[in-house]
Amino acid sequence: MNVRDLDKKRILIISTVGLRPDGITSVIMSYLEAMDKSGMEIYVAGTITVQQSIRTKLEAMGCQVVDLPNRQTETWKYFLELQRFIHRHQIKVVHAHGNSGTLAVEMVAAWAGGCRKRIAHSHSTKSDHARADQLLRPVFHLFYTDALACGRDAGTWLFGRRACTVLKNGRDICTYGYNEKVRKEIRPEYGLTDQLAIGHVGSFVPPKNHEFAVAVYGEILKIRPDAKLFFVGDGPLRKNVETACGDLGDSIVFTGYMDCVSGFLQAMDGMILPSRFEGFPLVAVEWQINGLPSVLSSNITEECVLTEFTKQLSLKRTASEWAEMLVSMVENRNRKEDALTGTENICKAGYNIADNAKVLRQIYLEE
């Protein structure tokens, strides 16, 4: 660290699930891309996994990626190295993103390292580690100083009735806006002419409920035999989902991870998100900016429904009911007009990333 760096506020950002193509990493990247980073020295912790493309992007933005032991398999070593790094580099702000009381690991390490501003950021409404969450909640509540959440439900889940600031998951309006010219150019790249294109964007993990999306697609084909389904993303359950597609597999496209989905969205006609649980899905904001009719699970917070062309259905409803709703919405909407309405509503509701990044910067710089 040189003398000039000492004049800057040193901030450490941590994703407790690793730097991978998922919602939390997307949030971190979006804020850093949109933020005025002057007067700050920003470090991003690399633990569990660090995708090379994400590391490269962070470094190009002027952030330093700090490689730490694996949080999941070397928890104690991770804790000690994290505490030492915070102390050695005189970190003034630790901003840890997660969804459970296990954030106590980062909060206690930050406290032990001498960091006075310890931000816990909730991104979901459920944890896959229920026992650890229950055990660590009391410790967690003692050691964080600032509470952030992507939405009201995510805040209540992690902080209960304690004070919490909802920092909305914003998106770049220009990047995700609808462009008819681009749509006409890009649809042939996906083998599309007049076919109905339905999309899903998300990692192949249990909460995303890909199997139900496949079942809904099977019902859509009974209404629109020309339909195609596109899965964007990757993850541990991808092979399982490919196998579950059965005879439908020939008409389902697995694109893999995409660095930017804005072009892909132009090619789609409708979207589906039957998640078992989520905090606040950024993809729902992107789809509404783009004017895409979408059907979301009612298990997802209703806060993300900001337009009349985005609907929610219970997972207790049949796949056939989901299919009928989605096809009906696609066939009875005006994409261009909906995109204008969607963009207006997103901005009014406070989901413009440019505005939200200013709020986060202010939080970082406050003493």
C-alpha positions as a printed NumPy array, in Angstrom:
array([[  0.   ,   0.   ,   0.   ],
       [  1.497,   3.402,  -0.945],
       [  1.069,   6.746,   0.789],
       [ -1.508,   7.909,  -1.748],
       [ -3.734,   4.888,  -0.996],
       [ -3.87 ,   5.888,   2.683],
       [ -5.921,   8.942,   1.704],
       [ -8.632,   6.703,   0.263],
       [-11.362,   4.888,   2.141],
       [-10.559,   1.194,   1.982],
       [-13.54 ,  -1.063,   1.391],
       [-13.743,  -4.853,   1.271],
       [-16.691,  -6.454,  -0.522],
       [-17.469, -10.125,   0.1  ],
       [-19.808, -12.555,  -1.614],
       [-20.322, -15.453,   0.777],
       [-21.103, -17.808,  -2.116],
       [-18.097, -16.982,  -4.277],
       [-17.595, -14.877,  -7.377],
       [-19.59 , -16.878,  -9.882],
       [-22.398, -16.239, -12.391],
       [-25.236, -15.763,  -9.902],
       [-27.51 , -13.08 ,  -8.52 ],
       [-25.239, -11.853,  -5.73 ],
       [-22.209, -11.494,  -7.979],
       [-24.376,  -9.733, -10.548],
       [-25.483,  -7.235,  -7.904],
       [-21.903,  -6.577,  -6.805],
       [-20.704,  -6.103, -10.383],
       [-23.622,  -3.835, -11.318],
       [-23.035,  -1.488,  -8.414],
       [-19.297,  -1.32 ,  -8.969],
       [-19.746,  -0.637, -12.689],
       [-22.177,   2.213, -12.018],
       [-20.449,   3.715,  -8.972],
       [-18.15 ,   6.707,  -8.809],
       [-15.219,   4.999,  -7.095],
       [-13.11 ,   8.111,  -6.55 ],
       [-11.779,   8.453,  -3.017],
       [-12.128,   4.713,  -2.414],
       [ -9.759,   1.757,  -2.558],
       [-11.965,  -1.256,  -3.264],
       [-11.042,  -4.861,  -2.584],
       [-13.26 ,  -7.845,  -3.444],
       [-12.775, -11.113,  -1.57 ],
       [-12.273, -14.239,  -3.625],
       [-13.376, -17.365,  -1.794],
       [-14.976, -20.722,  -2.731],
       [-14.719, -19.94 ,  -6.438],
       [-13.595, -17.024,  -8.599],
       [-14.554, -17.155, -12.257],
       [-11.711, -15.751, -14.338],
       [-13.946, -13.484, -16.444],
       [-15.32 , -11.911, -13.269],
       [-11.819, -11.411, -11.853],
       [-10.771,  -9.738, -15.106],
       [-13.787,  -7.398, -15.063],
       [-13.204,  -6.392, -11.455],
       [ -9.548,  -5.639, -12.088],
       [-10.455,  -3.611, -15.179],
       [-12.7  ,  -1.493, -12.946],
       [ -9.761,  -0.775, -10.66 ],
       [-10.773,  -3.211,  -7.91 ],
       [ -8.339,  -5.672,  -6.343],
       [ -9.399,  -9.307,  -5.94 ],
       [ -8.112, -10.786,  -2.676],
       [ -7.717, -14.561,  -2.752],
       [ -8.733, -16.142,   0.553],
       [ -9.172, -19.761,   1.74 ],
       [-12.394, -21.571,   0.911],
       [-15.148, -20.297,   3.193],
       [-17.028, -23.595,   3.044],
       [-14.272, -26.167,   3.464],
       [-11.647, -24.146,   5.375],
       [-13.864, -21.922,   7.477],
       [-11.473, -21.333,  10.387],
       [ -8.524, -20.626,   8.082],
       [-10.746, -18.317,   6.025],
       [-11.808, -16.461,   9.172],
       [ -8.229, -15.925,  10.337],
       [ -6.94 , -14.806,   6.934],
       [ -9.896, -12.472,   6.525],
       [ -9.321, -10.916,   9.959],
       [ -5.611, -10.458,   9.245],
       [ -6.241,  -8.857,   5.866],
       [ -8.751,  -6.396,   7.345],
       [ -6.324,  -5.446,  10.112],
       [ -3.23 ,  -5.25 ,   7.889],
       [ -4.898,  -3.1  ,   5.219],
       [ -6.84 ,  -0.945,   7.682],
       [-10.153,  -1.727,   6.012],
       [-12.751,   0.858,   7.007],
       [-15.837,  -0.795,   5.514],
       [-16.665,  -4.482,   5.151],
       [-19.718,  -5.154,   2.965],
       [-20.691,  -8.829,   3.08 ],
       [-23.451, -10.256,   0.88 ],
       [-25.329, -13.402,   1.926],
       [-28.623, -14.787,   3.143],
       [-28.189, -16.244,   6.637],
       [-26.725, -15.939,  10.095],
       [-23.498, -17.464,   8.78 ],
       [-22.62 , -13.878,   7.876],
       [-21.475, -13.841,  11.505],
       [-18.166, -15.219,  10.189],
       [-17.506, -12.03 ,   8.208],
       [-18.944,  -9.679,  10.834],
       [-16.841, -11.09 ,  13.676],
       [-13.702, -11.202,  11.503],
       [-14.271,  -7.565,  10.562],
       [-14.748,  -6.575,  14.213],
       [-11.625,  -8.489,  15.264],
       [ -9.694,  -6.811,  12.453],
       [-10.64 ,  -3.359,  13.715],
       [-13.263,  -2.458,  11.093],
       [-15.893,  -0.15 ,  12.558],
       [-18.407,  -0.237,   9.691],
       [-19.664,  -3.767,   9.098],
       [-22.442,  -4.037,   6.51 ],
       [-24.54 ,  -7.204,   6.219],
       [-26.559,  -7.437,   2.998],
       [-29.468,  -9.89 ,   2.729],
       [-30.307, -11.351,  -0.681],
       [-32.85 , -14.092,  -0.042],
       [-35.708, -15.282,   2.143],
       [-34.344, -18.705,   3.028],
       [-31.079, -20.497,   3.794],
       [-29.789, -23.875,   2.669],
       [-27.919, -24.133,   5.983],
       [-30.773, -23.974,   8.466],
       [-28.863, -25.389,  11.465],
       [-25.844, -23.112,  11.08 ],
       [-28.157, -20.17 ,  10.46 ],
       [-30.05 , -20.848,  13.681],
       [-26.895, -21.267,  15.763],
       [-25.135, -18.168,  14.437],
       [-28.04 , -15.708,  14.338],
       [-27.473, -14.369,  17.898],
       [-23.774, -13.768,  17.172],
       [-24.559, -12.226,  13.811],
       [-26.998,  -9.733,  15.315],
       [-24.36 ,  -8.605,  17.821],
       [-21.623,  -7.808,  15.32 ],
       [-23.079,  -6.138,  12.233],
       [-23.442,  -2.342,  12.31 ],
       [-25.431,  -1.677,   9.114],
       [-28.23 ,  -3.766,   7.633],
       [-29.018,  -3.764,   3.921],
       [-31.458,  -5.924,   1.957],
       [-32.413,  -6.305,  -1.685],
       [-36.091,  -6.133,  -0.722],
       [-38.509,  -5.919,   2.185],
       [-38.981,  -9.679,   2.545],
       [-35.24 , -10.38 ,   2.424],
       [-34.722,  -7.768,   5.127],
       [-37.373,  -9.241,   7.411],
       [-35.929, -12.722,   6.887],
       [-32.445, -11.841,   8.116],
       [-32.957,  -8.858,  10.425],
       [-36.467,  -9.394,  11.785],
       [-37.852,  -6.151,  13.196],
       [-34.45 ,  -4.511,  13.449],
       [-33.697,  -1.42 ,  11.363],
       [-32.817,  -2.25 ,   7.769],
       [-32.264,  -0.2  ,   4.62 ],
       [-33.701,  -1.641,   1.406],
       [-31.178,  -1.045,  -1.362],
       [-33.022,  -1.924,  -4.525],
       [-31.359,  -4.16 ,  -7.099],
       [-31.084,  -1.737,  -9.972],
       [-30.251,  -2.219, -13.616],
       [-28.832,  -0.079, -16.423],
       [-31.837,   1.172, -18.383],
       [-29.868,   1.703, -21.612],
       [-28.353,  -1.79 , -21.58 ],
       [-31.632,  -3.661, -21.171],
       [-34.016,  -1.447, -23.167],
       [-35.911,  -2.993, -26.073],
       [-34.463,  -2.557, -29.559],
       [-36.557,  -3.859, -32.441],
       [-33.693,  -3.626, -34.921],
       [-31.456,  -5.762, -32.71 ],
       [-34.313,  -8.253, -32.25 ],
       [-34.619,  -8.763, -36.013],
       [-30.872,  -9.2  , -36.32 ],
       [-30.38 , -11.585, -33.423],
       [-33.347, -13.967, -33.705],
       [-31.825, -15.809, -36.7  ],
       [-28.718, -16.434, -34.574],
       [-30.921, -18.557, -32.304],
       [-32.625, -20.295, -35.215],
       [-35.79 , -18.266, -34.802],
       [-38.124, -16.974, -37.497],
       [-41.764, -16.847, -36.372],
       [-41.444, -19.381, -33.541],
       [-42.534, -18.575, -30.005],
       [-39.365, -18.177, -27.903],
       [-39.652, -18.663, -24.14 ],
       [-36.651, -17.993, -21.93 ],
       [-35.368, -18.683, -18.429],
       [-32.24 , -17.115, -16.929],
       [-30.661, -18.551, -13.799],
       [-28.091, -20.898, -12.325],
       [-28.912, -24.609, -12.299],
       [-29.494, -24.886,  -8.554],
       [-32.489, -26.269,  -6.576],
       [-34.223, -22.928,  -5.821],
       [-34.597, -22.128,  -9.533],
       [-36.93 , -25.103, -10.117],
       [-35.929, -25.796, -13.734],
       [-37.896, -29.051, -13.789],
       [-41.158, -27.163, -13.431],
       [-40.152, -24.846, -16.276],
       [-39.695, -27.942, -18.447],
       [-43.154, -29.19 , -17.431],
       [-44.698, -25.83 , -18.326],
       [-42.923, -25.909, -21.674],
       [-44.446, -29.308, -22.38 ],
       [-47.879, -27.738, -21.932],
       [-46.962, -24.695, -24.032],
       [-46.196, -27.032, -26.947],
       [-49.811, -28.239, -26.856],
       [-50.896, -24.658, -27.535],
       [-48.002, -23.542, -29.699],
       [-46.225, -26.524, -31.306],
       [-43.659, -24.116, -32.779],
       [-42.43 , -22.984, -29.364],
       [-38.807, -23.245, -28.232],
       [-37.445, -23.011, -24.701],
       [-34.067, -21.435, -23.889],
       [-32.21 , -21.983, -20.623],
       [-29.459, -19.437, -19.949],
       [-26.992, -20.302, -17.212],
       [-24.918, -23.101, -15.792],
       [-24.544, -24.923, -12.513],
       [-24.376, -28.257, -10.688],
       [-27.844, -29.457, -11.734],
       [-27.57 , -28.753, -15.444],
       [-27.006, -32.408, -16.408],
       [-29.966, -33.465, -14.256],
       [-32.236, -30.974, -16.006],
       [-30.998, -32.031, -19.447],
       [-31.881, -35.618, -18.56 ],
       [-35.287, -34.576, -17.203],
       [-36.158, -32.965, -20.556],
       [-36.651, -36.415, -22.114],
       [-38.327, -36.251, -25.514],
       [-38.585, -32.468, -25.264],
       [-34.81 , -32.139, -25.295],
       [-34.549, -31.58 , -29.049],
       [-36.495, -28.314, -28.833],
       [-34.873, -27.005, -25.629],
       [-31.701, -24.952, -25.982],
       [-29.111, -24.826, -23.195],
       [-27.028, -21.756, -23.974],
       [-24.682, -21.989, -20.992],
       [-23.49 , -18.941, -19.097],
       [-23.761, -15.592, -20.869],
       [-21.61 , -12.646, -19.877],
       [-24.405, -10.273, -20.907],
       [-27.987, -11.341, -21.645],
       [-29.307,  -8.069, -23.08 ],
       [-29.019,  -9.261, -26.694],
       [-30.587, -12.604, -25.839],
       [-33.602, -10.897, -24.267],
       [-34.303,  -9.04 , -27.505],
       [-34.803, -12.41 , -29.217],
       [-37.282, -13.757, -26.645],
       [-41.098, -13.442, -26.638],
       [-41.797, -14.364, -23.017],
       [-40.021, -15.43 , -19.828],
       [-40.648, -17.843, -16.98 ],
       [-39.276, -17.92 , -13.425],
       [-40.851, -20.662, -11.254],
       [-38.42 , -20.277,  -8.342],
       [-39.078, -22.088,  -5.085],
       [-37.736, -19.034,  -3.231],
       [-35.779, -15.865,  -4.002],
       [-35.024, -12.519,  -2.42 ],
       [-35.369, -10.103,  -5.313],
       [-34.476, -11.461,  -8.764],
       [-32.603,  -8.936, -10.877],
       [-33.725, -10.742, -14.006],
       [-37.314,  -9.643, -13.347],
       [-36.185,  -6.014, -13.553],
       [-34.29 ,  -6.686, -16.791],
       [-37.298,  -8.389, -18.374],
       [-39.642,  -5.528, -17.512],
       [-37.247,  -2.914, -18.909],
       [-37.239,  -5.005, -22.094],
       [-41.048,  -5.249, -22.238],
       [-41.062,  -9.056, -21.941],
       [-44.251, -10.764, -20.714],
       [-43.24 , -12.878, -17.725],
       [-44.765, -15.358, -15.306],
       [-43.085, -15.632, -11.912],
       [-43.648, -17.894,  -8.944],
       [-45.713, -16.377,  -6.126],
       [-42.894, -17.524,  -3.82 ],
       [-40.891, -14.595,  -5.205],
       [-41.454, -11.245,  -3.516],
       [-44.255,  -9.247,  -5.118],
       [-42.007,  -6.176,  -4.882],
       [-40.474,  -7.138,  -8.23 ],
       [-43.813,  -6.962, -10.079],
       [-43.804,  -3.429, -11.456],
       [-45.785,  -3.82 , -14.69 ],
       [-49.059,  -5.36 , -15.803],
       [-47.222,  -7.701, -18.192],
       [-45.526,  -9.448, -15.264],
       [-47.743, -11.919, -13.402],
       [-47.315, -14.308, -10.495],
       [-48.729, -17.802, -10.087],
       [-48.541, -20.305,  -7.253],
       [-46.437, -23.408,  -7.786],
       [-49.538, -25.302,  -6.631],
       [-51.211, -24.352,  -9.89 ],
       [-50.759, -26.809, -12.736],
       [-48.14 , -26.552, -15.448],
       [-51.041, -26.221, -17.88 ],
       [-52.314, -23.113, -16.094],
       [-48.846, -21.585, -16.206],
       [-48.594, -22.334, -19.918],
       [-51.984, -20.844, -20.727],
       [-51.215, -17.647, -18.849],
       [-47.81 , -17.146, -20.472],
       [-48.985, -17.836, -24.027],
       [-52.012, -15.584, -23.566],
       [-49.811, -12.762, -22.298],
       [-47.366, -13.075, -25.192],
       [-50.115, -13.073, -27.795],
       [-51.952, -10.069, -26.364],
       [-49.174,  -7.567, -25.638],
       [-47.441,  -4.804, -27.595],
       [-43.735,  -5.29 , -26.919],
       [-42.628,  -1.811, -27.946],
       [-45.246,  -0.027, -25.826],
       [-44.669,  -2.375, -22.901],
       [-40.939,  -1.659, -22.975],
       [-41.603,   2.067, -22.688],
       [-44.018,   1.501, -19.816],
       [-41.635,  -0.92 , -18.146],
       [-38.714,   1.494, -18.298],
       [-40.838,   4.309, -16.884],
       [-42.146,   2.151, -14.041],
       [-38.689,   0.794, -13.19 ],
       [-37.272,   4.299, -12.897],
       [-40.2  ,   5.574, -10.823],
       [-39.905,   2.592,  -8.473],
       [-36.225,   3.319,  -7.855],
       [-34.54 ,   0.507,  -9.792],
       [-32.226,   2.621, -11.935],
       [-28.726,   1.41 , -11.048],
       [-27.192,   4.859, -11.63 ],
       [-29.296,   6.314,  -8.811],
       [-28.848,   3.334,  -6.495],
       [-25.065,   3.353,  -6.898],
       [-25.012,   6.916,  -5.565],
       [-26.878,   5.744,  -2.458],
       [-24.424,   2.9  ,  -1.839],
       [-21.458,   5.23 ,  -2.323],
       [-22.899,   7.546,   0.315],
       [-23.318,   4.612,   2.708],
       [-19.674,   3.65 ,   2.159],
       [-18.386,   7.166,   2.794],
       [-20.492,   7.859,   5.893],
       [-18.582,   7.62 ,   9.155]])
